[in-house]
Amino acid sequence: MGKSIVALNLASALALEGYRVVIADLDLGAANQHLLLGIHRPGPGLQALLDRSVDEAKDCLCDTQVPNLRLLAGIAGVLGAANILYFEKKLLLKKLRALEADMVIVDVGAGIGYDALDFFDLGVRKLIVTTPQVTAIHDAYSFLKSSVLRLLQLHVDRAIDAALLEPAIRSNAGEKVVEILNRLREIRPDLAAKVFAHIERFGACMVGNQVSDSNHAGVFGAVARTIRDYLGLQVPVLGCLRSSVEIHDSVNRRRPLACDPNSEDAAAFRRLAQALLETLPAADDDLEIIEDDAIVEDLMPSEDDKTEVDVVVPRSDS
């Protein structure tokens, strides 16, 4: 639930700033964004896109109580909903990118299954939400490691290249993946260059969640340094959110806390949204366009110079 609340309030804060935002609930089989928004009948939603009863994502969106924010409702409690093929994920993401929106916030599922990893990897900005607890930090690191290696697996051209990645894929938690990948420089410098280009462009950021002690804020900086040392990833900390009764109560009220102008926690979400905006690539930056089995993303400015981007938020805490 932690990552879903962060995703919704981040989307709401951006929408209240005037951005046209879509929040897509891609937590397959356990969707809850419609509940957090107090929407009892969200319309066709994701299921209609997957079974192709509706062609365009825009016809599956529903309005929300937040101005400028629309919802693509997910699938909850349907047997087999979490088992979709890779080509279906590609098709879904293409349809989301065709939306007339400045930003798409994608709320992905829990764990390190291929659905969560693939949707996470397809984002321009990837937010890892974690708490100061040891177990949550371990899960966040494991998710990022799996995400990076899954991305590399999908972007190698030949079976022999995939085999060269096996030592990194099979590495244990204590091994430095970046050192294993560095050995590729001697064997296949061209593959190594491709691998490290993907790592450099990965675009992950961290959000510290449910912080009850101000001293805990430093934990996330230490985690970011560990991720850099072991995975070679730069994962800046966007900000921290305190453990709050207000946030808990907003779930029961079914109203995003970011909509409360007088709330200290709402202000924290607004600061987080601003920090995210500052990390986004400029509209005229050169971005790789990858065809076929990978990401197809082209950032284009909208008429008011806002940037179209999809941001994905995985669950790393309960």
Sequence and secondary structure as in RCSB ss.txt:
>XXXX:A:sequence
MGKSIVALNLASALALEGYRVVIADLDLGAANQHLLLGIHRPGPGLQALLDRSVDEAKDCLCDTQVPNLRLLAGI
AGVLGAANILYFEKKLLLKKLRALEADMVIVDVGAGIGYDALDFFDLGVRKLIVTTPQVTAIHDAYSFLKSSVLR
LLQLHVDRAIDAALLEPAIRSNAGEKVVEILNRLREIRPDLAAKVFAHIERFGACMVGNQVSDSNHAGVFGAVAR
TIRDYLGLQVPVLGCLRSSVEIHDSVNRRRPLACDPNSEDAAAFRRLAQALLETLPAADDDLEIIEDDAIVEDLM
PSEDDKTEVDVVVPRSDS
>XXXX:A:secstr
 HHHHHHHHHHHHHHHTT  EEEEEE TBB  HHHHTT S   SHHHHHHTTSSS GGGGEEE SSTTEEEE   
BS TTTT   HHHHHHHHHHHHTSS SEEEEEE STT HHHHHHHHT SEEEEEE SSHHHHHHHHHHHHHHHHH
HHHHT  SHHHHHHHHHHHT  TTS HHHHHHTHHHH HHHHHHHHHHHHT  EEEEEEEE SGGGHHHHHHHHH
HHHHHH     EEEEEE  HHHHHHHHHTS GGG TT HHHHHHHHHHHHHHHHS  TTS      SSS      
B TTS B EEEEE     
